[in-house]
Amino acid sequence: MTPESIADLERGLEALAAAGLKRSRRTLETAQGARVIVDGREVVSFASNDYLGLARHPDVVAAVRDGVLRWGAGAGASHLVCAKLRTRRSRRSLARSCVRRPAPRR
C-alpha cells in the first residue's frame, strides 16, 4: 500500500469514529444463551445460536463429550476434500426422525 492509500484509510476510520459508527470488539463473559454478559453488562443476545436453550442440556453435553472422545475436536476440512465422517449419515437420520420422515437412500 502506498502512504497515500494508508492515509485515506486512516481518514475514513476517523470519519467513522466521529460519526459514532466505528465498530469495536466486545468481550463475551458468559456462555451463549438468550441472556449473556458483555463487557460487564447483562444483555439480551439476538445473535446466539442457542435459541432452543439446549447448549447446556445434560444430554447434549454428554453427547458432545462422547463425540469428542471418539472423534476428536478438530473441525477438519470439507468432506469433499478429505471425506466425510461415518457419523454424517446418522445425523441426517436423526434429523429426519425428528420430523417423522425416512432418510433418503443414497
C-alpha positions in Angstrom: 0.0 0.0 0.0 1.1 3.5 -0.7 1.4 6.1 2.1 -1.4 8.0 0.4 -3.8 5.0 0.5 -2.9 4.3 4.1 -3.7 8.0 4.9 -7.0 7.7 3.1 -7.9 4.6 5.2 -7.0 6.4 8.4 -9.1 9.4 7.4 -12.0 7.1 6.7 -11.7 5.4 10.1 -11.5 8.8 11.8 -14.7 9.8 10.0 -16.5 6.7 11.1 -15.4 7.3 14.7 -16.5 10.9 14.6 -20.0 9.8 13.3 -20.2 7.2 16.1 -20.1 4.4 13.5 -16.7 2.8 14.3 -17.2 -0.8 15.5 -15.2 -2.3 18.3 -14.9 -5.8 19.6 -16.6 -6.5 22.8 -15.9 -9.3 25.3 -18.5 -12.1 25.9 -18.1 -13.1 29.6 -20.6 -16.0 29.7 -21.7 -19.0 27.7 -24.1 -18.3 24.8 -27.7 -18.1 25.7 -30.7 -15.8 25.5 -29.1 -13.5 28.1 -25.4 -13.0 28.3 -22.9 -10.7 30.0 -20.9 -8.5 27.6 -18.3 -6.1 28.9 -19.8 -6.4 32.4 -23.4 -5.8 31.4 -26.2 -8.3 31.1 -27.9 -8.0 27.7 -30.4 -10.0 25.6 -28.5 -11.7 22.8 -30.2 -11.7 19.5 -27.1 -13.4 17.9 -26.9 -16.6 19.9 -27.4 -19.9 18.0 -28.8 -21.4 21.3 -32.3 -20.2 20.7 -33.7 -23.6 21.9 -31.7 -23.3 25.1 -30.1 -26.8 24.6 -26.4 -25.8 24.7 -26.1 -26.7 28.4 -28.7 -29.5 28.5 -27.1 -32.5 30.2 -27.9 -35.0 27.4 -26.4 -32.6 24.8 -23.3 -32.0 26.9 -22.9 -35.8 27.4 -23.3 -36.5 23.7 -20.7 -33.8 22.7 -18.3 -35.1 25.3 -18.7 -38.7 24.0 -18.3 -37.5 20.4 -15.1 -35.5 21.2 -13.6 -38.5 23.0 -14.4 -40.8 20.0 -13.8 -38.4 17.0 -11.6 -35.6 18.4 -12.3 -31.9 18.5 -10.8 -30.6 15.2 -13.1 -29.3 12.5 -11.1 -30.7 9.7 -11.7 -29.8 6.1 -14.7 -30.0 3.8 -15.9 -33.6 3.3 -15.4 -33.1 -0.4 -11.7 -32.6 0.2 -10.9 -35.3 2.8 -14.0 -37.5 3.0 -16.9 -37.4 5.4 -17.2 -38.9 8.8 -19.3 -42.0 9.2 -21.5 -40.0 11.7 -22.8 -37.8 8.9 -25.5 -40.2 7.7 -26.6 -41.0 11.3 -27.1 -37.2 12.0 -29.3 -37.0 8.9 -31.3 -40.0 10.0 -31.7 -38.4 13.5 -32.8 -35.1 12.0 -35.3 -36.9 9.7 -36.7 -38.9 12.6 -37.5 -35.7 14.4 -39.9 -34.8 11.5 -41.0 -38.4 11.1 -39.7 -38.7 7.5 -37.3 -41.5 6.5 -33.8 -40.6 5.4 -33.3 -40.8 1.6 -31.3 -43.7 0.2 -28.0 -42.8 -1.5 
